[in-house]
Amino acid sequence: MSKKKNKTPETTIENYYDLKVDKVDELVAVLKGDVTTDSEAVNYAMNANMGVYDPKNVKRNGKDKEFDPYKTDFLGRVPTWIKAIFIKFWFAGAVCYFVMMGIMPNSGYLDQAVLTGAVMGLVVDILVNPLFRFMESDRREFNAYMMFPFPFKAFWTFFANIFYYIIVGYLIAVSYTGLVFLNVVRGVEPLLFGVICVAIDMVFIGIKDGVVALVRHIKNRKKEKAANV
């Protein structure tokens, strides 16, 4: 004996996923002020999401606390330059601690500079720049703190960062040699290494940003002259 199965008609399924265009048009008309409506859905959207949001009435503490979509977290209130400098400083100090002081503490300063710079380039390309991309908004505010502000999936930036930070590592070694000669420091330690690394890095990045801004200015002037001809 065959059992009857309740099947939902195909027309019902298709209608279920249809976009309610009339409701969308109705909402747009209400937002423009062209018409008024008693629609429950439109009134809910108007009251809940469009116009009657008061952050003072949102409960942020206690058992009955509510989710506030407009609340800015702590990191969001920290200026971009502080976050960028701290991240670059922390990773540079970590590379100094684990590589220069851990792997090859008794090697020559040139060998230390090359190896430390190469590791620093890897860390920047694999960790620092992707972290900047994760934290930034659509304004790309962390571009001013990267030597190569391109998507981290770009293959050539991997080698460019290694070569660039080998140069930075060499200049750090030269800086330490001068400080030791002047009896300012006696050895390498992560804090001063991080400060020197960030300082040299930001000088090069500042020069790069200045050159890019100058090139853009020249191109814009040429476009304006061409448009006025």
Secondary structure, 3 states (H helix, E strand, C coil): CCCCCCCCCHHHHHHHCCCCHHHHHHHHHHHHCCCCCCCHHHHHHHHHHHHCCCHHHCCCCCCCCCCCCCCCCHHHHCCHHHHHHHHHHHHHHHHHHHHHCCCCCCCCHHHHHHHHHHHHHHHHHHHHHHHHHHHCCCCCHHHHHCCCCCCCCCCHHHHHHHHHHHHHHHHHHHHHHHHHHCCCCCCCCHHHHHHHHHHHHHHHHHHHHHHHHHHHHHHHHHHHHHHHC
